[in-house]
Amino acid sequence: MMIDKPLKDETKMFKAGNSWSFRVTSKDRKSFKKLEAADPSVDAFMDEFYKKHGDLMKELEDK
C-alpha cells in the first residue's frame, strides 16, 4: 500500500542516538503500519550505492 497523499509541510528531524527520526501523529502512525516491507531490489540498490559512494555518505554523516 502506498501513501497517496504527498507531504505538504516540512518535517523536523531529530537525532536519537546514532539515528535520525521524525515525529508522526497517531493518524500517520496507522498509515505507516499498513505499509508493506521494502522491495528487496531497493535494499540491493542501496547496498550497491553505499559501496560506490561510501566516502560521500560518511562525509554527510559527519555534518
N, CA, C and O atoms as a GROMACS GRO file, in nm:
protein
  252
    1MET      N    1   0.085  -0.118   0.000
    1MET     CA    2   0.000   0.000   0.000
    1MET      C    3   0.089   0.124   0.000
    1MET      O    4   0.181   0.135   0.081
    2MET      N    5   0.063   0.213  -0.088
    2MET     CA    6   0.142   0.336  -0.098
    2MET      C    7   0.062   0.451  -0.038
    2MET      O    8  -0.061   0.450  -0.039
    3ILE      N    9   0.133   0.549   0.014
    3ILE     CA   10   0.067   0.668   0.064
    3ILE      C   11   0.032   0.753  -0.057
    3ILE      O   12   0.122   0.796  -0.129
    4ASP      N   13  -0.095   0.779  -0.079
    4ASP     CA   14  -0.137   0.850  -0.200
    4ASP      C   15  -0.149   1.000  -0.178
    4ASP      O   16  -0.181   1.072  -0.273
    5LYS      N   17  -0.124   1.050  -0.059
    5LYS     CA   18  -0.130   1.193  -0.033
    5LYS      C   19   0.012   1.243  -0.005
    5LYS      O   20   0.074   1.199   0.092
    6PRO      N   21   0.065   1.335  -0.089
    6PRO     CA   22   0.202   1.383  -0.066
    6PRO      C   23   0.212   1.468   0.060
    6PRO      O   24   0.114   1.528   0.104
    7LEU      N   25   0.331   1.471   0.118
    7LEU     CA   26   0.355   1.555   0.234
    7LEU      C   27   0.358   1.701   0.190
    7LEU      O   28   0.418   1.733   0.088
    8LYS      N   29   0.294   1.787   0.266
    8LYS     CA   30   0.288   1.928   0.229
    8LYS      C   31   0.378   2.015   0.314
    8LYS      O   32   0.426   2.118   0.267
    9ASP      N   33   0.402   1.977   0.437
    9ASP     CA   34   0.482   2.056   0.529
    9ASP      C   35   0.621   1.996   0.543
    9ASP      O   36   0.643   1.879   0.514
   10GLU      N   37   0.713   2.079   0.590
   10GLU     CA   38   0.847   2.029   0.618
   10GLU      C   39   0.841   1.942   0.743
   10GLU      O   40   0.760   1.965   0.833
   11THR      N   41   0.926   1.843   0.747
   11THR     CA   42   0.933   1.755   0.862
   11THR      C   43   1.058   1.787   0.940
   11THR      O   44   1.167   1.793   0.883
   12LYS      N   45   1.045   1.807   1.069
   12LYS     CA   46   1.160   1.835   1.154
   12LYS      C   47   1.220   1.703   1.200
   12LYS      O   48   1.152   1.618   1.257
   13MET      N   49   1.348   1.688   1.173
   13MET     CA   50   1.419   1.568   1.212
   13MET      C   51   1.490   1.593   1.345
   13MET      O   52   1.529   1.706   1.374
   14PHE      N   53   1.507   1.488   1.424
   14PHE     CA   54   1.584   1.499   1.546
   14PHE      C   55   1.672   1.376   1.561
   14PHE      O   56   1.639   1.268   1.511
   15LYS      N   57   1.781   1.394   1.629
   15LYS     CA   58   1.877   1.286   1.645
   15LYS      C   59   1.843   1.206   1.770
   15LYS      O   60   1.820   1.261   1.877
   16ALA      N   61   1.839   1.074   1.754
   16ALA     CA   62   1.813   0.982   1.864
   16ALA      C   63   1.926   0.880   1.865
   16ALA      O   64   1.919   0.779   1.795
   17GLY      N   65   2.029   0.906   1.944
   17GLY     CA   66   2.146   0.819   1.944
   17GLY      C   67   2.224   0.837   1.815
   17GLY      O   68   2.266   0.948   1.784
   18ASN      N   69   2.242   0.730   1.740
   18ASN     CA   70   2.313   0.737   1.612
   18ASN      C   71   2.218   0.747   1.494
   18ASN      O   72   2.262   0.743   1.379
   19SER      N   73   2.090   0.761   1.520
   19SER     CA   74   1.990   0.763   1.414
   19SER      C   75   1.916   0.896   1.409
   19SER      O   76   1.911   0.969   1.508
   20TRP      N   77   1.860   0.925   1.294
   20TRP     CA   78   1.774   1.043   1.279
   20TRP      C   79   1.630   0.995   1.274
   20TRP      O   80   1.600   0.892   1.214
   21SER      N   81   1.541   1.070   1.338
   21SER     CA   82   1.399   1.033   1.345
   21SER      C   83   1.312   1.153   1.315
   21SER      O   84   1.361   1.266   1.310
   22PHE      N   85   1.184   1.129   1.296
   22PHE     CA   86   1.087   1.237   1.282
   22PHE      C   87   0.960   1.196   1.354
   22PHE      O   88   0.928   1.078   1.365
   23ARG      N   89   0.888   1.295   1.401
   23ARG     CA   90   0.766   1.268   1.477
   23ARG      C   91   0.648   1.251   1.382
   23ARG      O   92   0.639   1.318   1.279
   24VAL      N   93   0.560   1.160   1.417
   24VAL     CA   94   0.438   1.139   1.339
   24VAL      C   95   0.317   1.144   1.431
   24VAL      O   96   0.327   1.116   1.551
   25THR      N   97   0.205   1.179   1.375
   25THR     CA   98   0.081   1.181   1.452
   25THR      C   99   0.028   1.038   1.464
   25THR      O  100   0.074   0.949   1.393
   26SER      N  101  -0.068   1.017   1.551
   26SER     CA  102  -0.124   0.882   1.567
   26SER      C  103  -0.194   0.838   1.438
   26SER      O  104  -0.195   0.720   1.406
   27LYS      N  105  -0.252   0.932   1.365
   27LYS     CA  106  -0.316   0.900   1.237
   27LYS      C  107  -0.212   0.852   1.136
   27LYS      O  108  -0.234   0.754   1.064
   28ASP      N  109  -0.098   0.924   1.130
   28ASP     CA  110   0.008   0.884   1.039
   28ASP      C  111   0.068   0.750   1.079
   28ASP      O  112   0.104   0.669   0.993
   29ARG      N  113   0.078   0.726   1.209
   29ARG     CA  114   0.135   0.602   1.259
   29ARG      C  115   0.056   0.482   1.207
   29ARG      O  116   0.113   0.379   1.172
   30LYS      N  117  -0.076   0.496   1.202
   30LYS     CA  118  -0.160   0.387   1.150
   30LYS      C  119  -0.129   0.363   1.003
   30LYS      O  120  -0.129   0.248   0.958
   31SER      N  121  -0.103   0.471   0.926
   31SER     CA  122  -0.070   0.455   0.784
   31SER      C  123   0.061   0.382   0.767
   31SER      O  124   0.074   0.297   0.679
   32PHE      N  125   0.161   0.416   0.850
   32PHE     CA  126   0.291   0.352   0.838
   32PHE      C  127   0.283   0.203   0.871
   32PHE      O  128   0.355   0.123   0.811
   33LYS      N  129   0.196   0.165   0.964
   33LYS     CA  130   0.183   0.024   0.999
   33LYS      C  131   0.128  -0.056   0.883
   33LYS      O  132   0.154  -0.176   0.872
   34LYS      N  133   0.052   0.009   0.794
   34LYS     CA  134  -0.010  -0.061   0.682
   34LYS      C  135   0.084  -0.076   0.563
   34LYS      O  136   0.052  -0.149   0.469
   35LEU      N  137   0.199  -0.007   0.564
   35LEU     CA  138   0.293  -0.015   0.452
   35LEU      C  139   0.355  -0.153   0.444
   35LEU      O  140   0.384  -0.217   0.546
   36GLU      N  141   0.376  -0.198   0.322
   36GLU     CA  142   0.440  -0.327   0.301
   36GLU      C  143   0.590  -0.311   0.322
   36GLU      O  144   0.643  -0.200   0.322
   37ALA      N  145   0.657  -0.422   0.340
   37ALA     CA  146   0.802  -0.421   0.358
   37ALA      C  147   0.869  -0.369   0.230
   37ALA      O  148   0.812  -0.376   0.122
   38ALA      N  149   0.990  -0.319   0.245
   38ALA     CA  150   1.064  -0.266   0.130
   38ALA      C  151   1.092  -0.377   0.029
   38ALA      O  152   1.116  -0.492   0.066
   39ASP      N  153   1.089  -0.340  -0.096
   39ASP     CA  154   1.120  -0.432  -0.204
   39ASP      C  155   1.268  -0.473  -0.192
   39ASP      O  156   1.353  -0.387  -0.174
   40PRO      N  157   1.298  -0.601  -0.201
   40PRO     CA  158   1.439  -0.644  -0.189
   40PRO      C  159   1.531  -0.578  -0.290
   40PRO      O  160   1.651  -0.562  -0.264
   41SER      N  161   1.479  -0.539  -0.406
   41SER     CA  162   1.564  -0.474  -0.505
   41SER      C  163   1.609  -0.336  -0.455
   41SER      O  164   1.717  -0.289  -0.492
   42VAL      N  165   1.528  -0.271  -0.372
   42VAL     CA  166   1.567  -0.143  -0.314
   42VAL      C  167   1.682  -0.163  -0.217
   42VAL      O  168   1.778  -0.085  -0.216
   43ASP      N  169   1.674  -0.267  -0.136
   43ASP     CA  170   1.784  -0.299  -0.044
   43ASP      C  171   1.913  -0.325  -0.121
   43ASP      O  172   2.020  -0.278  -0.082
   44ALA      N  173   1.903  -0.400  -0.229
   44ALA     CA  174   2.022  -0.430  -0.310
   44ALA      C  175   2.077  -0.302  -0.372
   44ALA      O  176   2.198  -0.282  -0.375
   45PHE      N  177   1.990  -0.214  -0.420
   45PHE     CA  178   2.032  -0.087  -0.479
   45PHE      C  179   2.105  -0.003  -0.375
   45PHE      O  180   2.212   0.053  -0.403
   46MET      N  181   2.048   0.008  -0.254
   46MET     CA  182   2.110   0.090  -0.150
   46MET      C  183   2.244   0.033  -0.106
   46MET      O  184   2.337   0.109  -0.078
   47ASP      N  185   2.255  -0.099  -0.098
   47ASP     CA  186   2.384  -0.160  -0.064
   47ASP      C  187   2.489  -0.125  -0.168
   47ASP      O  188   2.602  -0.089  -0.133
   48GLU      N  189   2.453  -0.135  -0.294
   48GLU     CA  190   2.545  -0.101  -0.402
   48GLU      C  191   2.581   0.047  -0.400
   48GLU      O  192   2.696   0.084  -0.422
   49PHE      N  193   2.482   0.131  -0.374
   49PHE     CA  194   2.504   0.276  -0.368
   49PHE      C  195   2.603   0.312  -0.258
   49PHE      O  196   2.694   0.392  -0.279
   50TYR      N  197   2.584   0.252  -0.140
   50TYR     CA  198   2.675   0.279  -0.028
   50TYR      C  199   2.817   0.229  -0.058
   50TYR      O  200   2.914   0.293  -0.018
   51LYS      N  201   2.828   0.116  -0.127
   51LYS     CA  202   2.961   0.066  -0.164
   51LYS      C  203   3.029   0.164  -0.260
   51LYS      O  204   3.148   0.191  -0.247
   52LYS      N  205   2.954   0.215  -0.354
   52LYS     CA  206   3.009   0.304  -0.456
   52LYS      C  207   3.038   0.443  -0.402
   52LYS      O  208   3.138   0.504  -0.441
   53HIS      N  209   2.952   0.494  -0.313
   53HIS     CA  210   2.962   0.631  -0.263
   53HIS      C  211   2.982   0.638  -0.112
   53HIS      O  212   2.935   0.730  -0.047
   54GLY      N  213   3.052   0.541  -0.057
   54GLY     CA  214   3.072   0.534   0.087
   54GLY      C  215   3.140   0.656   0.145
   54GLY      O  216   3.105   0.702   0.253
   55ASP      N  217   3.240   0.711   0.072
   55ASP     CA  218   3.311   0.828   0.123
   55ASP      C  219   3.219   0.950   0.131
   55ASP      O  220   3.227   1.027   0.226
   56LEU      N  221   3.133   0.967   0.032
   56LEU     CA  222   3.038   1.077   0.033
   56LEU      C  223   2.936   1.060   0.146
   56LEU      O  224   2.903   1.157   0.215
   57MET      N  225   2.888   0.938   0.165
   57MET     CA  226   2.790   0.913   0.270
   57MET      C  227   2.851   0.937   0.408
   57MET      O  228   2.785   0.990   0.497
   58LYS      N  229   2.978   0.898   0.426
   58LYS     CA  230   3.046   0.922   0.555
   58LYS      C  231   3.062   1.071   0.580
   58LYS      O  232   3.044   1.118   0.693
   59GLU      N  233   3.094   1.146   0.475
   59GLU     CA  234   3.108   1.292   0.487
   59GLU      C  235   2.975   1.355   0.528
   59GLU      O  236   2.972   1.447   0.609
   60LEU      N  237   2.865   1.307   0.471
   60LEU     CA  238   2.733   1.360   0.506
   60LEU      C  239   2.695   1.324   0.649
   60LEU      O  240   2.631   1.403   0.718
   61GLU      N  241   2.733   1.205   0.695
   61GLU     CA  242   2.703   1.165   0.832
   61GLU      C  243   2.774   1.253   0.933
   61GLU      O  244   2.721   1.280   1.040
   62ASP      N  245   2.895   1.298   0.898
   62ASP     CA  246   2.976   1.377   0.989
   62ASP      C  247   2.927   1.522   1.002
   62ASP      O  248   2.969   1.593   1.093
   63LYS      N  249   2.840   1.565   0.912
   63LYS     CA  250   2.794   1.705   0.917
   63LYS      C  251   2.680   1.723   1.011
   63LYS      O  252   2.629   1.834   1.026
   0.00000   0.00000   0.00000
